[in-house]
Amino acid sequence: ISICRDLPNIEVITFSVNGISDLEPLNQCQNLSELYLRKNNITSLDELFYLKTLPRLRVLWLAENPCCGPDPHRYRMTVLRNLPSLQKLDNQAVTEEELSQALVDGVEITAPPSRRIMENGWSESMESSAAGSTTEPESELLNCSLEETNNTRKELAVKSVPRDKYSSFSPQETDCNRKTRNNVLNAILLLMKELDAEGLEIVQQTVARRLQALQKKELQEE
């Protein structure tokens, strides 16, 4: 997610089911208002340190990460103590009572997570995250990716993707290829918000040429 360092004006990010363990690149996104990170490899709530500097963050979805731990109350209180401006956490509205309770039950995070660099160049947290990662079932991966892609399209006033179109992969495609395609689509839709009229015209022309080339290829194959 290092690309986020170059997107200071981005407002909505959907990175669910991506194996992410480090949130440091997000601290440059000062206009970020919604962040979807469920089902990643975020092992420590200390990563919230990088979100505390985001003044407009109102929606955060962090559920189903290792950092949530076995105590849902302590997890929620800690997140709200460090991000008191949130209006919704894990698809659940934040109340004034919770914010007050978070000052008592939550843990304040005052420093970034420590990452000890190993001899092979990997950090300790990266190694543990990789070891503990699991493969998402195909149907679940498609469901969450489709939901978040359509949320992004709604934000951009673009027509939603029908389920049959979104999941119409050939039998030869692997889960990795499918996930890559979905992630690329999400990234393109988000980056379009950073473009002005001239940039969008260039994208439109490029897409038109690409479609013509693909259609010509299909006709030749037939």
Salt bridges, closest charged atoms under 4 A:
GLU11 OE1 - LYS193 NZ 3.69
ASP22 OD1 - ARG115 NH2 3.08
GLU24 OE1 - ARG5 NH2 2.43
GLU47 OE2 - ARG115 NH2 2.07
GLU64 OE2 - ARG38 NH1 3.35
GLU64 OE1 - LYS39 NZ 3.58
GLU98 OE2 - ARG76 NE 2.70
ASP105 OD2 - HIS73 NE2 2.82
GLU108 OE1 - ARG81 NH2 3.46
GLU124 OE2 - ARG116 NH2 3.00
GLU136 OE1 - LYS39 NZ 3.74
GLU138 OE2 - ARG178 NH2 3.71
GLU140 OE2 - LYS39 NZ 1.55
GLU148 OE2 - ARG38 NE 3.68
GLU155 OE2 - LYS193 NZ 3.37
ASP175 OD1 - ARG178 NH1 2.57
